[in-house]
């Protein structure tokens, strides 16, 4: 089986979709049934996708070559894609594909357009419906999203398959002795901070998290500060001011985007992981926290109850007082903390990236056999 995989989501700052794309990129070539994998990004072939994860992508030697006409480039791409199943890992399929599968991670751009940049909305308006029409099958990250996609597209349930994501083994409990050097470099102490790993965008409800944390008893929030990790995001000027205010008051620390090498330790050293997102197609940070043995407070919306499997304290993301109370309990109720950690570890073991790759290949096989009864 020959597959073309889109790798446009790969960059030095991996988001959740980037992580999904990278894990498939790493695993598909060695997954049973796969004979060849080619990688495609923005109209060109990528020989080594790992180069897209670094800031120093090798440049081709410059030479004087007249550019080929656009119609020639399109013809060459279509010819190269002939006979290959194309997997659009980030919603979209290019025009050159004959047969394709798309992964729809969530429908937030349609359900909550006010939480997205205008450029992203325009991209979906221009390309999403075309990609759906070209697709032979749709993959989602969760059953919750699968149900939403079936309703939104008014399509047959056999057209959409949920393939859950995975969690890497490096996300695991660690001892204070193992973590002290890393945590000291950030001015943190083992099990003495709450953590949220999230892009700073409106639907993540980070502003509500900050407001809830500010309402905790002063002694508690100063002894167990809130730590934010994640990229800058969008539509967040007011949020940035709230972050600055919390930092000036001494109970909030914003670390921005961090390299992958530091994330497992920051997860494992936290006392509590808080993720009050309004809407998720899966919620990978929640799974990574559970795999690290950390108690979790998260939303009662969309895929998050499905992923946490009874391990987390579920809250209404727009109920700031309820969020505050859940955080307070999560930091001080030792019986609940032990239960959440134990059940979270057991739940996380059900999610595996190798299984994600294998189940993705099952979808490919069904599509190529001409059957959508997945």
C-alpha positions in Angstrom: 0.0 0.0 0.0 1.4 3.4 -1.1 0.4 6.4 1.0 1.0 10.2 0.7 0.9 12.0 4.0 0.4 15.8 4.3 2.9 17.3 6.7 1.9 20.9 6.6 1.3 20.9 10.3 4.9 20.1 11.2 6.9 23.0 12.5 9.4 23.7 15.3 6.5 24.6 17.6 4.3 21.5 17.4 0.6 22.0 18.2 -1.7 19.0 18.9 -2.3 18.6 15.1 1.4 18.8 14.6 2.0 16.1 17.2 -0.6 13.9 15.5 1.0 14.4 12.1 4.5 13.7 13.5 3.5 10.5 15.3 1.9 9.1 12.1 5.0 10.2 10.1 7.2 8.3 12.5 5.1 5.1 12.7 3.3 4.6 9.4 6.4 3.4 7.4 6.9 0.5 9.8 3.2 -0.3 10.3 2.0 -3.6 8.7 0.4 -3.2 5.3 2.3 0.0 4.4 4.8 -0.4 1.5 5.7 3.2 0.9 5.0 6.6 2.4 5.6 9.9 0.7 5.4 13.3 2.4 3.7 16.4 0.9 3.7 20.0 2.0 2.3 23.0 0.2 2.8 21.8 -3.4 6.2 20.0 -2.9 7.6 16.7 -1.8 9.5 16.5 1.5 12.3 13.9 1.6 12.8 14.1 5.4 9.9 15.5 7.5 12.2 15.7 10.5 13.8 18.8 9.0 10.5 20.7 9.4 10.9 20.4 13.2 14.0 22.5 13.3 14.6 26.2 12.7 17.4 25.5 10.4 15.8 23.7 7.4 18.6 22.9 4.8 18.4 25.2 1.8 18.9 24.0 -1.7 21.9 25.2 -3.5 20.9 28.3 -5.5 21.0 27.9 -9.3 19.6 29.9 -12.2 16.5 27.9 -13.3 13.5 29.3 -15.0 10.3 28.5 -13.1 8.0 26.0 -14.7 4.6 27.2 -15.7 1.8 26.6 -13.1 0.0 24.2 -15.3 3.2 22.1 -15.7 3.6 22.0 -11.9 0.0 20.9 -11.4 0.3 18.3 -14.1 3.5 16.9 -12.5 1.9 16.8 -9.1 -1.2 15.0 -10.3 1.0 12.5 -12.2 3.1 11.9 -9.1 0.0 11.3 -6.9 -1.6 8.9 -9.3 -2.4 5.6 -7.6 -1.4 6.9 -4.2 -3.9 7.3 -1.3 -3.5 10.8 0.1 -4.1 11.4 3.8 -4.8 15.1 4.7 -3.9 15.0 8.3 -5.0 18.7 8.8 -8.5 18.8 7.3 -7.6 19.5 3.7 -6.8 17.6 0.5 -4.9 19.2 -2.4 -6.2 19.3 -5.9 -3.7 16.8 -7.2 -5.3 13.9 -5.3 -7.4 11.1 -6.9 -8.4 9.4 -3.7 -8.0 10.7 -0.2 -8.8 10.5 3.5 -9.0 13.6 5.7 -8.7 13.9 9.5 -11.2 16.4 11.0 -9.9 17.2 14.4 -12.8 19.4 15.5 -15.4 21.7 14.2 -14.5 24.7 16.3 -14.0 27.0 13.3 -17.7 26.5 12.4 -19.1 26.2 16.0 -17.1 29.1 17.5 -15.8 31.2 14.6 -15.4 34.2 16.9 -12.5 32.3 18.6 -10.5 32.0 15.4 -8.4 34.4 13.3 -10.1 35.7 10.2 -7.5 34.1 7.9 -8.3 30.6 9.3 -12.0 31.1 8.8 -11.3 32.1 5.2 -9.1 29.1 4.7 -12.0 26.8 5.8 -14.5 28.6 3.7 -12.4 28.2 0.6 -11.1 24.6 1.1 -13.1 22.5 3.6 -16.2 21.6 1.6 -14.0 20.9 -1.5 -11.8 18.5 0.6 -14.9 16.8 2.0 -16.2 16.2 -1.5 -12.9 14.7 -2.6 -12.5 12.6 0.5 -13.3 8.9 0.4 -13.4 8.8 4.2 -13.1 11.1 7.3 -11.1 10.3 10.4 -11.8 12.0 13.7 -9.8 11.9 17.0 -12.7 10.9 19.2 -16.3 9.5 19.2 -17.6 12.9 20.4 -16.2 14.6 17.3 -17.3 11.7 15.0 -20.9 12.3 16.1 -20.5 16.0 15.5 -19.0 15.5 12.0 -21.8 13.0 11.0 -24.4 15.6 12.0 -22.6 18.5 10.5 -22.0 16.8 7.1 -25.4 15.0 7.2 -23.4 11.9 6.0 -23.6 8.2 6.6 -22.0 7.0 9.9 -20.0 4.6 7.8 -18.2 7.6 6.2 -16.6 8.6 9.5 -14.3 6.6 11.8 -12.9 7.7 15.2 -9.3 6.8 15.7 -8.1 8.0 19.1 -4.8 9.6 19.6 -2.0 8.2 21.8 0.5 9.3 24.5 4.2 8.8 24.4 6.0 6.7 27.1 8.1 9.7 28.1 5.0 11.1 29.8 5.1 9.2 33.1 5.4 9.7 36.8 8.8 10.9 38.0 10.4 11.4 41.4 11.4 14.7 43.0 15.0 13.7 42.8 14.7 13.2 39.0 12.9 16.5 38.5 14.6 19.0 40.9 17.2 20.2 38.4 14.6 21.1 35.8 12.1 22.6 38.2 14.8 24.7 40.0 15.7 26.2 36.6 12.1 27.6 36.5 12.0 28.6 40.2 9.5 25.8 40.9 9.2 23.1 43.5 8.0 19.5 43.1 4.2 19.2 43.6 4.0 22.9 44.5 2.4 24.3 41.3 -0.7 23.9 39.1 -0.1 23.5 35.4 -2.0 24.4 32.2 -0.5 23.5 28.8 -2.4 25.3 26.1 -2.3 27.8 23.2 -3.5 31.2 24.4 -6.7 31.4 22.4 -10.3 32.2 23.4 -11.9 28.8 23.5 -9.3 27.4 25.9 -10.8 29.7 28.6 -7.4 30.6 30.1 -8.9 33.9 31.2 -11.5 32.1 33.3 -8.7 29.9 34.8 -6.8 33.0 35.9 -9.9 34.6 37.3 -10.7 31.4 39.2 -7.2 31.1 40.5 -7.2 34.7 41.7 -10.2 33.8 43.9 -8.3 31.0 45.8 -7.1 31.9 49.3 -4.1 34.1 49.0 -1.8 31.8 51.0 -2.7 28.8 48.8 -2.2 30.5 45.4 1.1 32.0 46.5 2.4 28.6 47.9 1.1 26.7 44.8 1.4 29.1 41.8 -0.3 28.7 38.5 2.1 27.9 35.6 1.0 28.5 32.0 2.9 26.8 29.1 2.0 27.2 25.4 2.3 29.3 22.3 1.1 32.9 21.9 -2.1 32.0 20.0 -4.5 34.8 18.9 -7.3 37.2 20.0 -5.6 37.4 23.4 -4.6 41.0 24.1 -6.8 41.2 27.2 -5.6 37.8 28.3 -1.9 38.9 28.1 -2.7 41.8 30.4 -4.3 39.4 32.9 -1.2 37.2 32.7 1.1 40.1 33.4 -1.1 41.2 36.3 -0.9 37.7 37.9 2.8 37.5 37.4 3.3 40.9 39.1 1.2 39.7 42.0 3.6 36.7 42.4 1.2 33.7 41.9 1.3 33.1 38.2 4.2 32.1 35.9 3.9 32.1 32.1 6.7 30.2 30.4 5.5 30.5 26.8 6.3 27.7 24.3 8.8 25.2 25.6 10.7 22.4 23.8 9.4 18.9 23.9 12.3 17.8 26.1 11.1 19.9 29.0 7.4 19.1 28.9 7.3 15.6 30.5 9.1 16.9 33.5 6.9 19.9 34.0 3.8 17.7 33.7 5.2 15.1 36.2 6.2 17.7 38.8 2.8 19.4 38.9 0.4 19.1 41.8 -2.6 19.6 39.6 -3.3 20.0 35.8 -6.2 22.3 34.9 -7.6 22.5 31.4 -11.0 24.4 31.2 -11.3 24.4 27.4 -14.7 25.2 26.0 -14.3 22.8 23.1 -11.9 20.0 22.1 -11.7 17.4 19.4 -9.6 15.3 21.7 -7.6 17.1 24.4 -4.1 15.7 24.2 -2.6 17.7 27.1 -5.2 16.2 29.5 -4.1 12.7 28.4 -0.4 13.6 28.8 -1.1 14.9 32.3 -3.0 11.7 33.3 -0.1 9.5 31.9 2.2 11.6 34.2 0.2 10.6 37.3 -1.1 14.2 37.8 -4.7 14.8 39.0 -6.8 16.7 36.4 -9.5 19.3 36.4 -11.1 19.8 33.0 -14.3 20.6 31.1 -17.4 18.6 30.9 -17.7 19.4 27.2 -17.2 17.5 23.9 -14.4 14.9 24.0 -12.9 15.6 27.4 -15.2 13.3 29.4 -14.5 10.5 26.9 -10.8 10.9 27.1 -10.6 11.2 30.9 -12.8 8.2 31.4 -14.0 9.1 34.9 -10.5 10.1 36.2 -10.9 13.9 36.2 -13.0 16.5 38.0 -15.3 17.8 35.3 -16.5 21.4 35.4 -18.5 23.9 33.3 -15.8 25.9 31.6 -17.9 29.1 31.9 -18.6 28.7 35.6 -15.7 30.5 37.2 -16.8 29.8 40.8 -17.2 26.1 40.1 -13.8 26.0 38.5 -12.3 27.7 41.6 -13.9 25.2 43.9 -12.6 22.3 41.8 -9.1 23.7 41.8 -9.3 24.2 45.6 -10.4 20.6 46.1 -7.8 19.4 43.6 -5.0 20.9 45.6 -6.1 20.0 49.1 -8.3 16.8 49.0 -5.7 14.1 49.3 -8.2 11.2 48.9 -9.5 12.7 45.7 -6.0 13.4 44.4 -5.0 9.8 45.0 -8.1 8.5 43.2 -7.7 10.9 40.3 -4.0 10.0 39.8 -4.6 6.2 40.0 -7.6 6.1 37.7 -5.8 8.6 35.3 -2.8 6.4 35.0 -5.0 3.4 34.2 -7.1 5.3 31.7 -4.0 6.7 29.9 -2.7 3.2 29.2 -5.6 2.6 26.8 -4.2 5.3 24.4 -1.2 4.3 22.2 0.3 6.0 19.2 1.2 2.6 17.6 -2.5 1.6 17.9 -3.5 5.0 16.3 -1.2 4.2 13.3 -2.6 0.7 13.0 -6.2 1.8 13.1 -5.4 4.5 10.6 -4.1 1.8 8.2 -7.3 -0.1 8.7 -9.2 2.9 7.3 -6.8 3.1 4.4 -7.3 -0.6 3.6 -11.1 -0.2 3.7 -11.0 2.9 1.4 -8.7 1.1 -1.1 -10.9 -2.0 -1.1 -13.9 0.3 -2.1 -15.7 -0.3 1.2 -16.8 2.5 3.6 -18.3 0.2 6.1 -15.5 0.9 8.6 
